[in-house]
């Protein structure tokens, strides 16, 4: 089905739209609920002010992304790698940091050494 120059909301329920493609589409205030989007690709997408709740993003990759001002709470980042990223101004609080390393150094050891020397 080809929908070109559509100017009205679309409601799709209980459907399979595997291998669908959306290009040059404005979807402000769109809602995706109970959707399986495994292996989906998002390229050149503006997701400013998007809300992800109860989302499974296991093995997702974020590359060349501006995530400034993002709030991350009640998430599991176990086994995650952050590489070649600017973490300037990042605040981490009330988190389990067991095994967390920065450039190969255990953060818990760094904090302990800092507290010992303070």
C-alpha positions as CSV (number, residue, x, y, z in Angstrom):
1,X,0.0,0.0,0.0
2,X,1.4,3.4,-1.0
3,X,0.3,6.4,1.1
4,X,1.8,9.6,-0.5
5,X,0.9,13.1,0.5
6,X,-1.4,11.9,3.3
7,X,-2.6,14.7,5.5
8,X,-4.7,13.0,8.1
9,X,-4.0,10.8,11.1
10,X,-3.5,7.0,10.6
11,X,-4.8,4.5,13.1
12,X,-3.3,1.0,12.7
13,X,-4.3,-1.6,15.2
14,X,-3.5,-5.4,15.5
15,X,-1.6,-5.4,12.3
16,X,1.7,-6.6,10.9
17,X,3.6,-3.9,9.0
18,X,6.9,-5.8,8.6
19,X,9.4,-4.1,6.3
20,X,7.4,-0.9,6.1
21,X,9.3,2.3,5.2
22,X,8.6,5.8,6.3
23,X,10.6,8.6,4.7
24,X,10.1,12.4,4.9
25,X,7.2,11.9,7.3
26,X,6.1,14.2,10.0
27,X,4.8,12.2,12.9
28,X,4.5,14.7,15.8
29,X,2.7,13.4,18.8
30,X,2.6,9.9,17.3
31,X,2.0,7.0,19.7
32,X,3.4,3.5,19.4
33,X,2.0,1.1,22.0
34,X,2.6,-2.6,22.4
35,X,4.6,-2.5,19.2
36,X,7.3,-5.0,18.2
37,X,9.9,-3.0,16.3
38,X,12.9,-5.4,16.5
39,X,15.7,-4.7,14.1
40,X,14.0,-1.4,13.2
41,X,16.3,1.3,11.9
42,X,16.0,5.0,12.7
43,X,18.3,7.2,10.7
44,X,18.1,11.1,10.6
45,X,15.3,11.1,13.1
46,X,14.4,13.9,15.5
47,X,13.1,12.3,18.7
48,X,13.3,15.4,20.8
49,X,11.0,15.3,23.7
50,X,10.2,11.6,23.0
51,X,9.2,9.4,25.9
52,X,10.3,5.8,26.1
53,X,8.5,3.9,28.8
54,X,8.6,0.1,29.4
55,X,10.8,-0.1,26.3
56,X,13.1,-3.0,25.6
57,X,16.2,-1.5,24.0
58,X,18.5,-4.5,24.6
59,X,21.4,-4.5,22.1
60,X,20.2,-1.2,20.6
61,X,23.0,1.0,19.2
62,X,23.1,4.7,19.3
63,X,25.7,6.3,17.0
64,X,26.2,10.0,16.2
65,X,23.4,10.9,18.5
66,X,22.8,14.1,20.4
67,X,21.5,12.9,23.8
68,X,22.1,16.2,25.6
69,X,19.5,16.8,28.4
70,X,18.3,13.2,28.4
71,X,17.0,11.9,31.7
72,X,17.6,8.2,32.3
73,X,15.9,6.7,35.3
74,X,14.9,3.2,36.5
75,X,16.9,1.5,33.7
76,X,19.2,-1.4,33.5
77,X,22.5,-0.6,31.7
78,X,24.3,-3.8,32.7
79,X,26.9,-4.8,30.1
80,X,26.6,-1.5,28.3
81,X,29.6,0.2,26.7
82,X,29.9,3.9,26.2
83,X,32.7,4.8,23.8
84,X,34.0,8.1,22.3
85,X,31.3,10.1,24.1
86,X,31.2,13.5,25.8
87,X,30.1,13.0,29.4
88,X,30.7,16.6,30.3
89,X,28.2,17.6,33.0
90,X,26.8,14.1,33.4
91,X,25.5,13.5,36.9
92,X,25.1,9.9,38.3
93,X,23.2,9.5,41.6
94,X,21.5,6.7,43.6
95,X,22.9,4.0,41.2
96,X,24.5,0.6,41.7
97,X,28.1,1.1,40.4
98,X,29.4,-2.4,41.1
99,X,31.8,-3.2,38.3
100,X,31.5,0.2,36.7
101,X,34.9,1.2,35.1
102,X,36.1,4.3,33.5
103,X,39.2,3.8,31.3
104,X,39.7,0.5,33.0
105,X,39.6,1.9,36.6
106,X,36.9,0.7,39.0
107,X,34.8,3.8,39.9
108,X,34.2,2.4,43.4
109,X,38.0,2.2,44.0
110,X,38.4,5.8,42.7
111,X,35.6,7.0,45.0
112,X,37.1,5.1,48.0
113,X,40.6,6.7,47.3
114,X,39.0,10.1,47.0
115,X,37.2,9.8,50.3
116,X,40.3,8.4,52.0
117,X,42.3,11.5,50.9
118,X,39.6,14.1,51.6
